[in-house]
Each structure stands twice: as structure tokens, then as C-alpha cells.
Amino acid sequence: MSDFIMKVCPHDTASNPERWFLVVQYLAQKLGSHIQFDISLDFTDFHQNLATADLVYANPTDSIDLMDRQGFVAVARPDNHHDEVVFVANIDVASPSLQSFHGAQVATVPSLMPTKIALHIFKDKGIEPAGLVDCDSWTGVVGALWRNELQLGLVYKDTYDELSEQGREMINAFETSNEQIAFHNFMVGGNALERKDEIARVLLEMHTDDKGKEVLQELAINHWKPTSSEELAKIKHIMESY
């Protein structure tokens, strides 16, 4: 029987789940525990089974929900990755800019953090879209623009970065945010909560040994850093404001 169950945001396991098995193995060895990696097929599966998890690598929105609803604690975050948004347009739109979004219908996934970051940027610039058109996924946004159903959209930067060359040619990505206010977190709760300080130490020192460096390299993370309460408060403010 496992000491802990670990889950990872499905977006992060979609293309290369093997790298997260390496994380689980590293943590298990350092903690002297048996950790079961419960991989999620999609976000529906992920959210339905979060209550069983003790360790979760979660996106910003799920991080706040885990804190508020299940008493999880954010112990670490990547030092070099933030959730950002790419502003995109139909390829036939001439010279699109952020001002193009004023008074326009916008293809996006309204409930997710990249959309809220975009709305935060729009508010600062006095830009008011006419409305948000709910697509079922970030790739759905790309499809809506390519089919000429809408002219402007928002795409999560990580999704855009993972598009094929053909996928990128379907849209015009003309600007990318650099707000650096939202990020994924390593969350500890459930049966692991009483060992949160030890788990945090293992993560924060991961870059100091050769095996840890190898695992971090697979994740494209330089090192973990502590998540501050001020940073979490800012994420929560963005979530609740838009």
C-alpha cells in the first residue's frame, strides 16, 4: 500500500509523462516512502480524483482551490516558468494589436488563468472586449480562428509552444504576455501534510545533487523555489477579479 498518492496537472503529463515518474522516484527515495503516481487522462479525471491525492503539481487555479477547499499547502514552484497568454488572430486580420480586442468577440477558455491574465492586461490598457466565446480547449481556440468563426483569440503559452509548425501556421500569434504573476505549484496535503517541511526541503535542494539535476533537466526547471503567501494572494486576486 502506498504512503502517498501523487497527481500532476494533465497538461504537464500530456506529452511526456515519463519525466514525472522520475520525479516520483526521486521523492520516494529521498523520503524513504512509497509514492503512487496516479496519472490523469484529462482534467475531468484529474479533478474528480484530487480528493485522493497527497502530493499535487497543480496549475495556478487548482493550487488556490486545493488550498481553500482541501487544506493543501504550496511548498515550491519552478523558478523559471510562469503561466502566460499568447494573443492570436486569424491569419487574414491585417496588423492585429491588443487594441484590436476592444469591442471584439474573443475565442478563449474563460475559466482558466491565461484568460484572466489577458483580462488583467486589457483592464490596465482600457481595452474592453465585447465578449468571450467559450472554446472547449486552447486548441479549440486555434480551430475557431482557422475556420474563420472568430477573428481574435487567447491561447495558453505552453499550449502554443507545443503546437506543430502546421498548427502555428493556422493563426497569427502577434504578442505574448510577460506578467510573471501566475505559476504552477507543488502542493502538499492529505497524508503528506505532516511531512510538508521535509518534502519542501527535498524539492528546494533538488538542484544540489547530480540525480536531482538530471530530473530537473527533464522538467526544464532550473530549480524549485519557495512559494510566498504574497504570490499566492496575487494569483487569488486575479482569479476572483475576472
C-alpha positions as CSV (number, residue, x, y, z in Angstrom):
1,M,0.0,0.0,0.0
2,S,1.3,3.5,-0.9
3,D,2.3,6.0,1.7
4,F,1.3,8.9,-0.6
5,I,-0.5,9.4,-3.9
6,M,0.8,12.0,-6.3
7,K,-1.1,13.6,-9.2
8,V,0.2,16.0,-11.8
9,C,-1.7,18.6,-13.9
10,P,-2.8,16.8,-17.1
11,H,-1.3,19.4,-19.3
12,D,2.1,18.6,-17.9
13,T,1.8,14.9,-18.5
14,A,0.1,15.0,-21.9
15,S,3.2,14.8,-24.0
16,N,5.9,13.3,-21.7
17,P,4.6,11.6,-18.5
18,E,7.8,9.6,-18.1
19,R,9.6,12.7,-16.7
20,W,7.1,12.8,-13.8
21,F,7.8,9.2,-13.0
22,L,11.4,10.3,-12.5
23,V,10.2,13.0,-10.0
24,V,8.1,10.4,-8.1
25,Q,11.1,8.0,-7.9
26,Y,13.4,10.8,-6.7
27,L,11.0,11.9,-4.0
28,A,10.3,8.3,-2.9
29,Q,14.0,7.6,-2.5
30,K,14.7,10.8,-0.6
31,L,11.7,10.5,1.7
32,G,12.0,6.7,2.2
33,S,8.4,6.4,1.2
34,H,6.3,4.5,-1.4
35,I,4.6,7.1,-3.7
36,Q,2.0,6.0,-6.2
37,F,1.8,8.2,-9.4
38,D,-1.8,8.4,-10.3
39,I,-1.7,9.8,-13.8
40,S,-4.9,11.6,-15.1
41,L,-6.2,11.1,-18.6
42,D,-7.8,14.6,-18.7
43,F,-8.9,17.4,-16.4
44,T,-12.2,15.8,-15.7
45,D,-10.4,12.7,-14.3
46,F,-7.9,14.9,-12.5
47,H,-10.5,17.0,-10.7
48,Q,-12.7,14.0,-9.8
49,N,-9.8,12.2,-8.1
50,L,-8.0,15.1,-6.4
51,A,-9.5,14.2,-3.1
52,T,-7.4,11.0,-3.0
53,A,-4.1,12.8,-3.6
54,D,-1.4,13.8,-1.1
55,L,1.0,15.4,-3.5
56,V,-0.1,17.5,-6.4
57,Y,1.7,19.5,-9.1
58,A,-1.1,21.9,-9.9
59,N,-1.8,24.9,-12.2
60,P,-2.5,28.3,-10.5
61,T,-6.3,27.9,-10.4
62,D,-6.2,24.4,-9.0
63,S,-3.5,25.4,-6.5
64,I,-5.8,28.0,-4.9
65,D,-8.7,25.6,-4.9
66,L,-6.6,22.9,-3.2
67,M,-5.6,25.4,-0.5
68,D,-9.1,26.8,0.1
69,R,-11.1,23.5,-0.2
70,Q,-8.8,20.8,0.9
71,G,-6.2,22.5,3.2
72,F,-3.2,21.9,0.9
73,V,0.0,23.9,1.3
74,A,2.1,25.2,-1.6
75,V,5.7,24.3,-0.8
76,A,7.6,25.1,-4.0
77,R,7.3,26.3,-7.6
78,P,9.6,26.3,-10.6
79,D,11.9,29.3,-10.7
80,N,11.8,29.8,-14.4
81,H,8.2,29.0,-15.6
82,H,5.1,31.3,-15.4
83,D,1.7,30.9,-16.9
84,E,1.4,33.4,-19.7
85,V,-1.0,34.1,-22.6
86,V,-0.5,34.4,-26.3
87,F,-2.7,36.9,-28.2
88,V,-3.6,35.4,-31.6
89,A,-5.6,36.4,-34.6
90,N,-7.0,34.9,-37.8
91,I,-4.2,35.0,-40.4
92,D,-6.3,37.3,-42.6
93,V,-6.5,40.1,-40.0
94,A,-4.4,43.0,-41.0
95,S,-1.9,44.3,-38.4
96,P,-3.6,43.0,-35.3
97,S,-2.7,44.6,-31.9
98,L,-4.0,44.5,-28.4
99,Q,-6.3,47.4,-29.3
100,S,-8.0,45.0,-31.9
101,F,-9.6,43.3,-28.9
102,H,-11.6,46.4,-28.0
103,G,-15.2,45.7,-28.8
104,A,-14.4,42.3,-30.3
105,Q,-15.7,38.8,-29.6
106,V,-12.7,36.8,-28.3
107,A,-12.2,33.0,-28.6
108,T,-10.8,31.6,-25.3
109,V,-11.2,29.3,-22.4
110,P,-12.8,31.8,-20.0
111,S,-12.3,29.9,-16.7
112,L,-8.6,29.4,-17.0
113,M,-5.8,31.6,-15.7
114,P,-4.3,32.8,-19.1
115,T,-7.7,34.3,-19.9
116,K,-7.8,36.1,-16.6
117,I,-4.2,37.4,-17.2
118,A,-5.3,38.8,-20.5
119,L,-8.3,40.5,-19.0
120,H,-6.0,42.0,-16.3
121,I,-3.8,43.4,-19.1
122,F,-6.9,44.7,-21.0
123,K,-8.2,46.5,-17.9
124,D,-4.8,48.2,-17.4
125,K,-4.9,49.4,-21.1
126,G,-8.6,50.4,-21.1
127,I,-9.5,47.6,-23.6
128,E,-13.0,46.1,-23.3
129,P,-13.8,43.0,-25.4
130,A,-17.5,42.7,-26.5
131,G,-17.5,39.1,-25.1
132,L,-15.6,35.9,-24.5
133,V,-16.6,32.9,-26.6
134,D,-16.1,29.7,-24.7
135,C,-14.0,27.1,-26.5
136,D,-13.5,23.7,-25.0
137,S,-9.7,23.8,-25.1
138,W,-6.8,26.0,-26.2
139,T,-6.5,24.0,-29.4
140,G,-10.2,24.7,-29.9
141,V,-9.3,28.4,-30.0
142,V,-6.9,27.8,-32.8
143,G,-9.5,25.8,-34.7
144,A,-12.1,28.6,-34.3
145,L,-9.8,31.2,-35.7
146,W,-8.6,28.9,-38.5
147,R,-12.2,28.2,-39.5
148,N,-12.9,31.9,-39.5
149,E,-15.5,31.6,-36.9
150,L,-13.8,34.4,-34.9
151,Q,-11.0,36.8,-35.7
152,L,-9.2,37.1,-32.3
153,G,-8.3,34.7,-29.5
154,L,-6.2,33.9,-26.5
155,V,-4.1,30.8,-26.1
156,Y,-2.1,29.5,-23.1
157,K,1.6,30.0,-23.9
158,D,2.6,26.4,-23.1
159,T,-0.1,25.1,-25.5
160,Y,1.1,27.4,-28.2
161,D,4.7,26.4,-27.7
162,E,3.8,22.7,-28.1
163,L,1.9,23.3,-31.4
164,S,3.3,21.8,-34.5
165,E,4.7,24.0,-37.2
166,Q,1.4,23.4,-39.1
167,G,-0.6,24.3,-36.1
168,R,1.2,27.6,-35.7
169,E,0.7,28.5,-39.3
170,M,-3.1,28.3,-38.7
171,I,-3.0,31.5,-36.7
172,N,-1.1,34.7,-36.3
173,A,0.5,34.9,-32.8
174,F,1.3,38.6,-32.6
175,E,2.0,39.2,-28.9
176,T,2.9,37.3,-25.7
177,S,2.4,38.4,-22.1
178,N,5.2,38.6,-19.6
179,E,3.3,39.3,-16.4
180,Q,5.1,36.7,-14.3
181,I,2.3,36.6,-11.8
182,A,0.9,33.1,-12.1
183,F,2.6,29.7,-12.0
184,H,2.2,26.0,-11.2
185,N,2.9,24.9,-7.6
186,F,3.9,21.7,-5.8
187,M,1.1,21.2,-3.3
188,V,1.2,19.0,-0.2
189,G,-1.8,17.8,1.7
190,G,-3.7,14.8,2.9
191,N,-1.5,12.1,4.5
192,A,1.7,14.0,3.5
193,L,0.8,17.2,5.3
194,E,2.7,16.3,8.5
195,R,5.9,15.9,6.3
196,K,5.5,19.1,4.3
197,D,8.7,20.7,5.7
198,E,10.7,17.6,4.7
199,I,9.1,17.5,1.3
200,A,9.8,21.2,0.8
201,R,13.5,20.7,1.7
202,V,13.9,17.8,-0.7
203,L,12.5,19.9,-3.5
204,L,14.4,23.0,-2.7
205,E,17.7,21.1,-2.5
206,M,17.0,19.0,-5.6
207,H,19.4,21.0,-7.8
208,T,22.3,20.4,-5.4
209,D,22.8,16.7,-6.3
210,D,23.6,15.1,-9.7
211,K,20.4,12.9,-9.8
212,G,18.2,15.8,-8.8
213,K,19.8,17.9,-11.6
214,E,19.0,15.2,-14.1
215,V,15.4,15.1,-13.1
216,L,15.1,18.9,-13.2
217,Q,16.6,19.0,-16.6
218,E,13.9,16.6,-17.9
219,L,11.3,19.0,-16.5
220,A,13.1,22.1,-18.0
221,I,13.3,23.5,-14.5
222,N,16.4,25.2,-13.2
223,H,15.4,24.7,-9.5
224,W,12.5,24.9,-7.2
225,K,11.9,28.0,-5.1
226,P,9.5,28.6,-2.1
227,T,6.1,29.9,-3.0
228,S,5.3,33.1,-0.9
229,S,1.9,34.0,0.6
230,E,2.1,37.3,-1.3
231,E,2.4,35.5,-4.6
232,L,-0.5,33.2,-3.9
233,A,-2.6,36.2,-2.8
234,K,-1.9,37.9,-6.1
235,I,-3.0,34.7,-8.0
236,K,-6.1,34.5,-6.0
237,H,-6.9,38.2,-6.6
238,I,-6.6,37.7,-10.4
239,M,-8.8,34.6,-10.2
240,E,-11.5,36.4,-8.3
241,S,-11.4,39.7,-10.2
242,Y,-12.0,38.4,-13.7
